[in-house]
Amino acid sequence: MSERLDVLDIAQGDYRTPPRNLKWYDKTFPALRFYQLVLREVFIGARNGKRGQLTTEKYYLNAVGVFRAVERVGGCIEVTGYDQVPAEGWPYVFVANHMSVLETFLFAALIHPKGEHAFVVKKSLVEYPVFKHIMRARDPIVVGRENPREDLTAVLTQGTEKLKAGISMIIFPQRTRTARFEPDQFNTIGIKLARRAGVPVVPVALKTDFWGQGKLVKDFGGVFPEKKVHFHFGAPIEIKGRGQQEHEQIVHFIGEHVQKWQAEE
């Protein structure tokens, strides 16, 4: 069983990985050890998903296992602004930049203590070997990215249904994962969904290049413990009118934080 994330540390405010002593193996072979730990959680989650037994709590514990895997090999995680997202205001549309595979796991570990959530994911994730059983069990909104109009309709229709059922939505409005935040690649689909459903948007700036992208297989890149993992939650934003001003506000919020973190390295 995965170690449970200390909910009190998160729910009451910010979180920073505390100082700890690393085991020799974890410190010497961080990438190997990290993938061992992550794949263990993925296989456990996939097995439960395939059997129809991947409950929200089990899914959360698997996500926590990945959270702890980052720390176990020397990575540091810093979460700020978490207390700006009140559970009593649930649901929300969370809108974030997309840098690596890691944020998909960490979002689940961070958001679960506050309420139910679902992702908007590309079609390949529900077809990916092993991992597909986890994704399908979590009932995401699937987009193909071949037909933007169909994708928008799916997100607005299914997303509104989930939000009205009290389930927050997590959206990465970029065409692809990238280590650099590119504002022109950040679309307004999250704004449109929030406006239609009448719920606030929560902007989330993140930096997760601790888990790099691979050259041959994008999801299996290098592991860099020296790169701090950042999540910064902004205050909920009510959408007024067409939401253009709110979109610009979110883009500025994310870009400003990502640039600051990268400059600190």
C-alpha positions in Angstrom: 0.0 0.0 0.0 1.3 3.5 -0.9 2.2 5.8 1.9 -0.7 8.2 2.4 0.1 11.9 1.8 -0.2 13.8 5.1 -3.5 15.6 4.2 -3.1 18.1 7.0 0.2 19.4 5.5 -1.6 20.2 2.3 -5.1 21.1 3.4 -4.0 23.8 5.8 -1.8 25.6 3.3 1.4 25.3 1.5 3.7 22.3 1.3 7.4 21.9 0.9 9.3 18.7 0.9 11.1 18.4 4.3 14.8 17.7 4.6 15.5 13.9 4.6 18.3 11.4 4.4 18.3 9.5 1.1 19.2 5.8 0.9 22.3 5.1 -1.1 20.5 3.3 -3.9 17.9 6.0 -4.3 20.5 8.7 -4.4 22.9 6.9 -6.8 20.4 5.6 -9.3 17.5 8.2 -9.1 16.1 7.5 -12.6 16.1 3.7 -12.2 14.6 3.9 -8.7 12.0 6.5 -9.7 10.7 4.4 -12.6 10.6 1.3 -10.4 8.4 3.1 -7.9 6.2 4.8 -10.5 5.6 1.6 -12.5 4.7 -0.2 -9.3 1.9 2.3 -8.7 0.8 2.2 -12.3 0.6 -1.6 -12.4 -1.3 -1.7 -9.1 -3.7 1.0 -10.4 -4.1 -0.7 -13.8 -4.8 -4.1 -12.2 -7.5 -2.5 -10.1 -8.9 -0.6 -13.0 -9.1 -3.7 -15.2 -11.0 -5.5 -12.5 -13.4 -2.6 -11.9 -11.9 -2.0 -8.4 -10.1 1.3 -8.8 -12.0 3.4 -6.3 -11.3 7.1 -5.9 -9.4 6.3 -2.7 -7.2 3.6 -4.3 -6.5 6.0 -7.2 -5.5 8.7 -4.7 -3.1 6.4 -2.9 -1.4 5.5 -6.2 -1.0 9.2 -7.0 0.5 9.7 -3.5 2.9 6.9 -4.3 4.2 8.9 -7.2 4.4 12.0 -5.1 6.5 10.2 -2.6 8.6 8.6 -5.4 9.8 12.1 -6.4 10.9 12.9 -2.9 12.4 9.5 -2.3 15.0 10.0 -5.0 15.9 13.5 -3.9 13.4 15.6 -5.7 11.8 18.6 -3.8 8.1 19.5 -4.3 6.8 22.9 -3.4 3.1 23.7 -3.4 1.9 27.2 -2.8 -1.5 29.0 -3.0 -3.3 25.8 -2.1 -5.4 27.5 0.6 -6.8 29.8 -2.1 -9.0 27.0 -3.4 -11.7 26.5 -0.8 -13.4 23.1 -0.8 -16.7 24.7 -0.1 -16.5 26.4 -3.5 -16.3 23.1 -5.4 -16.4 22.4 -8.3 -13.9 24.4 -10.3 -12.2 24.3 -13.7 -8.5 24.0 -13.1 -6.4 25.3 -16.0 -2.7 24.7 -16.0 0.3 24.6 -18.3 1.5 21.1 -19.3 5.2 20.2 -18.9 5.5 16.5 -18.3 3.7 13.3 -17.3 4.3 14.1 -13.7 1.5 16.7 -13.2 -1.2 14.2 -14.1 -0.2 12.1 -11.0 0.5 15.0 -8.7 -2.7 16.8 -9.4 -4.6 13.7 -8.3 -2.7 13.6 -5.0 -3.2 17.3 -4.4 -6.8 17.7 -5.5 -8.4 14.6 -4.0 -8.5 15.9 -0.4 -10.8 18.8 -1.5 -13.2 17.0 -3.9 -13.8 14.8 -6.9 -12.1 15.6 -10.2 -11.7 14.4 -13.7 -9.3 15.2 -16.5 -9.6 16.1 -20.2 -7.1 13.8 -21.9 -6.0 13.0 -25.4 -7.2 9.8 -27.0 -3.8 8.1 -26.9 -3.9 8.0 -23.1 -6.9 5.7 -23.0 -5.2 3.4 -25.5 -1.8 3.4 -23.8 -0.6 -0.1 -22.7 -1.4 -0.7 -19.0 -2.1 2.9 -18.2 -5.3 2.8 -20.2 -7.0 0.8 -17.5 -6.4 3.6 -15.0 -7.5 6.3 -17.4 -10.7 4.5 -18.4 -11.6 3.7 -14.8 -11.4 7.5 -14.0 -13.9 8.4 -16.7 -12.1 11.3 -18.3 -13.3 13.4 -21.2 -11.4 12.1 -24.2 -10.4 14.4 -27.2 -8.8 13.2 -30.4 -7.2 16.5 -31.5 -7.9 15.7 -35.1 -11.2 17.7 -35.1 -11.1 20.8 -32.9 -14.8 21.4 -33.3 -15.7 17.9 -32.1 -13.3 18.2 -29.2 -14.8 21.5 -28.1 -18.3 20.0 -28.2 -17.2 17.0 -26.2 -15.5 19.1 -23.5 -18.4 21.6 -23.2 -21.1 19.0 -23.1 -19.5 16.3 -21.0 -17.6 18.8 -18.9 -20.7 20.8 -18.0 -22.4 17.5 -17.0 -19.6 16.6 -14.7 -19.3 20.1 -13.1 -23.1 20.1 -12.4 -22.5 16.8 -10.7 -19.9 18.4 -8.4 -16.9 17.1 -10.2 -14.1 19.6 -10.9 -12.4 19.5 -14.3 -8.6 19.7 -14.9 -7.6 20.9 -18.3 -4.2 21.5 -19.9 -5.1 23.9 -22.8 -1.9 23.3 -24.8 -1.3 21.3 -28.0 1.5 19.3 -26.4 3.8 19.1 -23.4 6.6 21.6 -23.4 9.3 22.7 -21.0 8.8 26.3 -22.0 5.5 28.1 -21.6 4.2 29.4 -24.9 1.2 31.7 -24.5 0.2 31.4 -28.2 -0.2 27.7 -27.8 -2.6 28.1 -24.7 -6.2 28.0 -25.9 -9.4 29.2 -24.2 -11.2 25.9 -23.8 -11.1 26.0 -20.0 -12.6 29.5 -20.1 -15.4 28.4 -22.4 -16.2 25.4 -20.2 -16.3 27.5 -17.0 -18.4 30.2 -18.6 -20.9 27.6 -19.9 -21.2 25.8 -16.6 -21.1 28.9 -14.5 -18.2 27.9 -12.3 -14.9 29.7 -11.5 -11.6 28.9 -13.1 -8.5 28.2 -10.9 -5.2 29.0 -12.7 -2.4 26.7 -11.8 1.2 27.4 -12.7 3.5 24.4 -12.6 7.0 23.3 -13.2 7.6 19.5 -13.5 10.7 19.1 -15.6 12.0 16.9 -12.8 10.6 14.2 -15.2 12.0 14.9 -18.6 10.7 13.9 -22.0 12.4 11.1 -23.9 13.8 11.3 -27.4 12.5 7.9 -28.5 9.5 7.5 -26.1 8.2 10.8 -25.0 6.9 9.5 -21.6 10.2 8.0 -20.6 12.8 10.7 -20.3 15.5 11.5 -17.8 14.9 12.2 -14.1 16.5 15.3 -12.6 16.3 15.5 -8.8 18.0 18.9 -8.9 15.0 20.4 -10.6 12.5 21.5 -8.0 8.8 20.6 -8.7 6.5 23.6 -8.3 2.7 23.9 -8.2 1.2 27.4 -7.5 -2.6 27.7 -7.3 -4.2 31.0 -8.0 -7.4 32.3 -6.5 -10.6 31.3 -8.3 -11.6 33.6 -11.1 -15.2 34.3 -12.1 -15.7 34.5 -15.9 -17.4 37.6 -17.1 -18.5 38.3 -20.7 -16.6 36.3 -23.3 -13.7 35.7 -20.9 -10.9 37.3 -23.0 -9.7 39.4 -20.1 -9.7 36.4 -17.7 -7.8 34.3 -20.3 -5.1 37.0 -20.6 -4.9 37.1 -16.8 -4.4 33.4 -16.6 -1.7 33.3 -19.3 0.1 36.1 -17.5 -0.2 34.3 -14.1 1.3 31.1 -15.5 4.0 32.7 -17.6 5.2 34.9 -14.8 5.6 32.0 -12.3 7.2 29.6 -14.8 9.7 32.2 -15.9 10.6 33.0 -12.3 11.2 29.4 -11.4 13.3 28.7 -14.4 15.4 31.8 -13.7 16.1 30.5 -10.2 17.8 27.3 -11.5 
